[in-house]
Amino acid sequence: MSETKPVRYAGRGFWAYDVSLGVLTKHLLDAAEKSGEAHAPWLSEAMSQWRQWDVISAVGLKFDEPGSAEQRKTVIALMGQACTALGTRRSIPVDEIVSWPFADDVRIFPRAAKEVLTAPVIELGCAMIALLSGQLPEAPKGKAWFFGVPDGDSTIEMDPSWDGRW
């Protein structure tokens, strides 16, 4: 099982540390469930996809495109709420993390972690907001962004044949 998963939107993207992505997705889902739009068909469908793509498959997290500007603004606001909720804690114990069921009772695989620091997860959330709002800068040539890493943001060397499309 890979430690990285792609996050994509509108032909752009980056890599995310899978444990951080799972923790962020759980908080994004919590924010969506508490929102007044939780039962809107588009958000309900998106939430179902987020559960499956993030935890079950190696596909990672893909945001629908193009989606309406209002839907994108809603997802950005929900991501902000998720980051705010994460910011109330320094870390989350692994016992709590493995108790969160996603689709089909699949749970986050925490690797060897005893806890997950929230700062890298919040940085990942900020990168997603930047991606969705068109503000994510281009990665250095021959590299891709890598967010949510416990020791800070970095890049990943890409195969020279990679054309930069997500």
Stockholm file with secondary structure:
# STOCKHOLM 1.0

chainA/1-166         MSETKPVRYAGRGFWAYDVSLGVLTKHLLDAAEKSGEAHAPWLSEAMSQWRQWDVISAVGLKFDEPGSAEQRKTVIALMGQACTALGTRRSIPVDEIVSWPFADDVRIFPRAAKEVLTAPVIELGCAMIALLSGQLPEAPKGKAWFFGVPDGDSTIEMDPSWDGRW
#=GR chainA/1-166 SS CCSEEEEEETTEEEEEEHHHHHHHHHHHHHHHHHSTTTTSHHHHHHHHHHHIIIIISTTCEECCSSCCHHHHHHHHHHHHHHHHHHTTCSEEEHHHHTTCCCGGGCCCCCTTCSEEEHHHHHHHHHHHHHHHTTCCCCCCTTEEEEESCTTCCEEEECCTTCCSCC
#=GC SS_cons         CCSEEEEEETTEEEEEEHHHHHHHHHHHHHHHHHSTTTTSHHHHHHHHHHHIIIIISTTCEECCSSCCHHHHHHHHHHHHHHHHHHTTCSEEEHHHHTTCCCGGGCCCCCTTCSEEEHHHHHHHHHHHHHHHTTCCCCCCTTEEEEESCTTCCEEEECCTTCCSCC
//
